[in-house]
């Protein structure tokens, strides 16, 4: 009888899907306080979010006035914020020196000492960033951030899974000092229904350290690459949650909570710009096993809507980023 009981317990344990023990920490990114003030976000019970700010946000009065309320509100609600640094708003191609970057980081740490999760540079391999052709400098900035905040969890290379990203990561590794966390924006994988980018990142990084999907999600609309489709975005959101579980990713930050108005080139919101819940929100709620938000009917929208009075979008970018 004892042997039978032991056997039944073993069978029960083995019957639990491997993903059940591989759940990751889930967060949602947004660039304003709208998400934090939304009771639908509170109902999810999530304690993590992500914010992208200029690297010198703490020494720029205008940018500080914009982003400090988000960080202060997150602190008041006990939300752990991953803050990723990026280019200056008024000089998007300015690549700071290591000394300039360190001064800015010190000012940020003085103003927001409770933030312990930091990203050295957002989407550092993308052509819009001054680090795109300078992976060595990006590594030096990461080293400086690690030195300034030794007790922080620092995302080393935070990259988009566009063509050539693995080569960029390998060049970054030459100067980076013992990276422990690798960030990936796997929009290409997710929205083309693939699963190749996390393994490629692990190979490029030497198989060491954690992988975080620091920005990801199903795209509702992106330029001419992905026409407006809320149901497709929901399917792709489900795909990323499955993919992250399968690949042993440690954290996932969906982007974004609040969608963009019709006509915007980019929209991946779980909530439409008019406040309407979208199907992807139900996907997240099912994953978290919380009650589902009732969904209104999806409005009929052109595949490539334009803002009133705006010319048609003729952008030919191949992948979101």
N, C-alpha and C positions, 0 to 999 in steps of 0.2 A: 504493500500500500504506500509506504514512504517513497519507494522508487517511482511509483506511478505519479504521486503528487509532484515530486521533483521534475519528472518528465513533462507534466502538464505545465508547470511554471516555466520551464525552459521554452516550451513551444509558444507560450503566451509572450514571453520576452522577444523571441525571434520574430513573432508575428507583427511586432511594432515596426512600422516603416523606419528605415534609417534616418529619414529626414526629421523624424520627431525629436531626435537628440541633436540635430544639427541646426536648429533654428538660430537665426542671426538677430542682432539688434536692429530694429527698424526705426528710421526717422524720416521726416519729410522736410524738404527745404522750401523756403519762401523768402522773398526779399522785403517783406513788410510785416507789420503787426496784425494784418488781417487774419492770418491763420491762427495766431495765438488768441485772438478775440472771438474766434468762431466756436460755438458750442459743439459743432460736429467734430472738430479736431479734438476737443477735450474728451468727447465720448470715446475716442479711439484708445485713450489711456497711454499714448506714446509719451516718452520722456526725452526724445532726441530730435534735434532739428539742425539745419545747416544754413549758414549765411556767408555770402561772398562779399568782401569789402575791399576797398583800396588798401594797399599795404601801409599807406601813411594816414589812414583814417583818423588816428588819434591826434594828429597834428594839423589837420585840415578842418577848420571850424564848420564849413558847409557840409562836408561829408560826415563829420561827427554828429551834427544835428540830425542828419538823415538816418544814420544807423544805430546810434546809441539808444534810441527808444526801443528798437527791436531787441537788442541785447539786454537792456534793463528789464523789459517785459518778460523775456525768457527767464531771467534770473528770478523775478518775482513769482513766476509760475513753476519754478523748479524744473525747467527744461534745460537739459544739457546741450549746449550749442557747439557745433563744430564750425569754427570760423576759418575760412580759406582766404588768403590774401591774393590780391590781383593787382592789375595795373591801375595807375592813377586815372581818375575820370577825365581830367583835363590834359593828360599826356599819355594816351593809351599805349604808345610805343616806347615810352621811357623805361629803360632797364636800369634799376638802381644799382649803385655800387654796394658792396657788402657792408661798408661802414654806414651808408645812408639807410640801408634796410635795417641794420641792427638798431640804429637810433629810433626808427619808426616802431620797431617791435618793442623796444623798451617803453616807449610812450604808450603803446597799446596795453602792455602788461600793467603799467601803472594805473591806467583808467579802468581796465577790466580784469582785475587779478583773479576773478573766479572762473575765467575761461581757461580750460586746461586742454582742450582738443583743438589743434591748430593745423592748418594746411599751408605748406610753405609757399605754393603758388598754384592758383586755380588753372586747370586745363593748360598746363605749361607747354605742351607740344603743339597747340593750335596756332595757326598762322596769325591770328589776331593778337597773340601775346608776344611781348618782346623776348621772352625766353625760348620761343620756338626754335630759333637757330643757335641758341646758346645753352644747350643742356648742361655744360660745365658750370656756367654761372648759376643756373637753377640749382645745381647741387651745392654750390657754395652758399647760396641763400638758405637752403635747407640746413646746412651745417651751422650757419649762424643762428637760425631759429632754435635748433636743438641746444646750442650753447646758452642762449638767452633764457630758455625755459626747460631746464633739465628734468623737471617733474611732469612735463606735458606729454600727451600723446600727439606726436607730430606725423602728419601724412607727408611722406617724402616727395615722390613724383606723383602728381595728380594729373592723369593724362586721358585724352579722348582716344577711343579705339579706332582711329582713322588709319589709313595706310601708312606704314612705316613707324607706328608708335613703339613697337618692340625695339627697333634700332635706336630710337631716341632714349629709351629707358636704359639700354646697355651703355650708351655714352654717358648718361647721367651717373650710372653706378661707378664709373672710373674715379670720380671725385667725392661722391657721397660717402659719409662716414656711418657705416653700419645702419642702413635704413631698416626700420622695423615694421613700417606700415606703408603699403602701396595703394594709391588711390586710382580708381578707374571710372571713367564715364563711358559706359558700354552702350551708348545709344545705337550705334551701328548694329551690334549684335542683337539687341533687344528688338529693335524696330524692323529688322530684316529677318526676325525669327531664327537666329543662329545661336550657337553656343561655342565660340572659339576664342573669344578675347581673354577670358580669365586664364585659361591654360597658356596662352601666348605671353601674358604678363608674367605668370609664374616662371616660365622658362627664361624670359628676359631678365628677371630679377634674381635669377640664380636659385629660385625655389625657397628663398628665405624671407620670413616676415609674413604678416597678415595681408590679406587683400580686402579692401573696403570698396564697395561701389558708392563712391562719394556723390555721384549724380547720375541718375538713371530714371527710366520710366517710359511709359507708352506715350508717343507723340500724337496729339490730336491733329495738329497741322504743322508742317514745316515747309516754308517756301513752296517750290514746285516739286519737291521730292516726295512729300506725303500730303495728299489732299485731306481736307477736313473729314474726320471719321472718328466719332467718339467710341463706337463699338470696337473698332480696331485698336484704339488706344487701351481699352479695357483688356482685350486679349493679350496685348503686349505687356501690360502691367502684370498680368498673371504669369506670363512667361518669365519675367525677371525675378519674381518671387520664387518660382520653381528652380530657375537656373542658379540663383544664389544659394539655395538650400543644397542643391546637387553638388555645387563646387566648393562648399565649405567656406563661403564668404563670411566674414565676421560682422560686418555692418553694411546696411543698405540705406541710402538716402534717396527717396523718390523726389523728383522735381517735376512739377511744382504744385502747391496747393491752389493758388488762385490763377486761373487761366487768363489769357490775354483777350482783348477785344477782337471782334471779327476784323479780319484784314491784317492782323499782325503776322509776321513771318513765322514766329514760334509760338506754340501753345501746347503745353502738356499738363494743364491744370486738372486736378481732381474735381475742382469746383469751377464752373464757368464764370466768366467775368461778371455776369449778371447775378451771381449767387446761386445758380441752379446746380444741384448735385449731378455729377456725371456717373456713368456706369463703372468707371475705374474706381470710384470711391467704394462701391459695393464690393469690388474685388479685394480691396485692402481690408474692409470690414470682415469679409468672410475669412481672410487669412488670419486676422486677429481674433476671430470668433466673438465678435460683438454684434449687437443688433444692427440690421441693415437700415440705412436711410432710405425712405421712399423716394423713388425717382420719378420726376415728371417726364412727360413725353419729350423725346429729343427733337428739337426744331429742325426743319428742313433748311440746310445750309449748303451753298455751292461748295464744290470741292476746293476751290481756291478763291475764297471770298476776299473782297477788297474793302478797305475802309471807305466810308462815304467821301467822294471827291478825290480819292487817291487813284493813281494809274494802276493798271494790272501789275501784279507781281511777276516779274520775269526772271527771278533769281534762279540760277541753275546749280546750286550747291547739291552735291550728291548725297550727303549724309548729315544728320543733325549733329550739332556740336555747340 
